[in-house]
Amino acid sequence: LLAFPEILDKAELEDLAHRVRILDNIMSEKVPSDELLKTLKNTRLLAIPATYSQGGFEAVLTERCKLLETLSKNVEAARYIKNHWLGTTSVNNGLAQEHLDAVMFDLTTGKHSITLCIQEKVPNSPNKADLNCKASCNIEKEWTISGTKICKSDENGYFIIACSVDNEPVQMFLIHPNASGVKINSSDSTISFRNTPGKSY
């Protein structure tokens, strides 16, 4: 049986092996977070889910599995890259094209992080009435977000938020870096939003 589902050619295998060797050298829990992030940027790992036209690699499952296997030696690295890949994929699939290019550039180059904020202190439920985070739209069709999510982030980068909206199903919103009204509470791993501007997608 093959270890992974796709078969890579010689050049692809050599490229993958090169990235794995670089990662192996820093996969220690004692490596400073800034050095770890620098390596993730230099190896272009943050661009894995993006298309070629977006500066990414469109990495197949074989490549992702091998890279994640190496990253799993460092819990912090695995958490960061998992969130980044999921967030990048979500934005790429849902955000309107006119807003997409600038966001994808920030994410593939590592200029900004992206964090998924779904969980809340109340029990999770598909019922929107149970969501603490609320989104409202003014007459100029500008959205603002208020509420608190349980998620861990070290910087005020991009955030993907699940919100309750009046008379609508639960919607997802993208909050841009350094947006107003964002408070990161590292003591209890929560992030609070107060009239924070966001984009529905």
N, C-alpha and C positions, 0 to 999 in steps of 0.2 A: 504494500500500500504506500502511496505517496504521502509524505509528511504534510504537504499543503496542496490545495486544489489546482493551482496553475503551475505550468512549467515555464521558467524564465530562460531567456537565451543567455549566452556567455556574457555579453556586455551588461545586461540587467543584473545578473548574478554578481559580477564584479563590483558594480555600483552599490548593490545592497550590502555586500561584504564590507566595503569601504565604510559605509555609514555605521554598520554594526561595530566595527573596530573602534571608531571614534567614540561611540556611545559607551562601549565597554570600559574605556579608559576613565570615565567620569561617573560610572554607576555606583557611587558610594553615598551612603546616607550623610557623610560628613562634608560632601561637596557643597560649597556656598551656593545659594539659590541663584545668584546673579551669574555665576560661572555656568551653572546648569542651563539657564535660559539662553545664554550666549551660544552654547554648543547646539541647542535645539534650533536656534536661528541659523547658525553656520552650516548645519547639515540639512537645512531646508525641511526639517521634519514637520514644521508647522504648516507647510504648504501641501502636505500629502493628500488631503481630500479635494483640493482644488483642481480645476481643469488645466490643461496645458496653456490655453489662451489667458488664463488668470494667473499664470506664473507658477502653477502647481504641477503635480506628477500623475494625477489620476491613478494612484497606486492600487494595484490589485491586492486581493486578500492575502496572497502569499507574502508579499512585501510587508503588509501591515502586521501580520501575525509575527513575523520574525523580528520586526522592530519593537513591537509591544513585548515580546518575550525578553528582549534585552532591557527595555525600559522598566520591566516589572521588578528589577533588582533594586530600584529606588522608588519607594512609594510616592514621594512628592512628585517625581518626574512623571510617573504613570498617571497620577491624578490630573496633573496639569495638561498633559497631552491628550488624555481622554476627553476632558472638557473642551479643549481647543478643537479637536476633530469633530466632536458632536455639534458644537456651536457653529463651526464653519460650514458643515454640511447642512444644518438647519437653515442658516441664512441663505446659502446658495440655492436651496430648493424653494424658499418662500419669499424672499425679499424682491420687491419690484426692481426691474432692470435699471431704472434711472438712478437708483440709490446703491446698486450692488457693487459697481466697479471700485469705488473708493473704499468701501468696507472690506472687500476681499483683498485689496492691496494691503490694508492695515493688518489683516489676519495672516496672510501668507508670508509677510515679511517679519511678523512678530512685533510690529510697532505697538500693537495693543493686544491685550488678552481678551478672551470672551468667556463668560460664565453663564451657565444655565441656572436660572433661579425658579424652581418649580415648587419645592417642598415648603410647607408652612407649619406653624406650631399647632394648628388645628389638624384633626385627622384628614388625610387626603381623601378626596371624593370627586367624582365626575360632576357633582352638583355645584354649579357656579356660586350658589348662595353660601357655600362653605369656604370660598376663597376670600382671604383677608385683603389681598391686593385688588384694588379697584382701578379701572380706567375710565376716564370721562373725556368727552370731546366737546370743544367749544364751537361757536358759530363759524369760526375760521377753519374748522375741521382739523384743529390741532389737538393731539392727545396728551393727557397728563396721567401719571401713574402715582398712586399712593398706597402704602402698605408695607409689610415686612415679609421677607423670605429667609428661609434657612439655607444658606449656601456660603461657601468659603471662597474668599477672593482677597488677594494681597494688593490689588490696585483698582483704581476707578477706571476700568476699561469698558468694553462692550458687555451688556447684560441682556439675556433673553428671558423675558418675564411672562408667566402665565397669569392672566388677569380676568376678573369678572367684569362684564360689560352689561349695562342695562339693556334688556330686551334683545340680547344677542347671546349666542353660545360663548363659551370661554374662548378668548383670543390670545394670541401670542404677540408680544411687542418687543422691539429692539430699542435699547437705550444706548446712546452714544457715549464715548469716553468723556469724563469730566463734566457730565450733565449736572445740572443744578438739583439740589434736593436729595442727593445720594449720601448715605452715611454707612460706612463699613464698620461693623462692630465685631472686632476680632475676638473679644472675650467670650462671646456665645455663638460665634459663627453665623451671625445674621447680617442682613443688609436691609436697611430701611430706605424707603422712597417717599418723598413728600412733594407732591405737585411736580414730579419729574417728567420732562418731555420725552415722548417715545413715539416710535413708528409702528403702526399695525402691519402685520404681514401674515 
